[in-house]
Amino acid sequence: MQQEPTISFSIHEDKERQMKDLLTQVYDALREKGYNPINQIVGYILSEDPTYITTHSNARSLIRRIDRDELLHALVKSYLNEGKD
């Protein structure tokens, strides 16, 4: 009898994927409203002031679901790993 391979599940990877999805939705909402999404998101991350994020498409509520410390960790990790390929 042949065993099926074990599927590996990582909560950490799932959480990072969820953060990316939420951040992408926020980015798209900011762009739709004519803002510079990068500047607005950076402003929010640095200040934690939700008024940097539009309420359009529920973006302000979405970004508040993301833990800032976890987001910064994921961003730095992604940035540093980017050039290693």
HELIX and SHEET records of a PDB file:
HELIX    1   1 ILE A   11  GLU A   32  1                                  22    
HELIX    2   2 PRO A   37  SER A   47  1                                  11    
HELIX    3   3 PRO A   50  TYR A   52  5                                   3    
HELIX    4   4 HIS A   56  ASN A   58  5                                   3    
HELIX    5   5 ALA A   59  ILE A   63  1                                   5    
HELIX    6   6 ARG A   68  GLU A   82  1                                  15    
END                                                                             
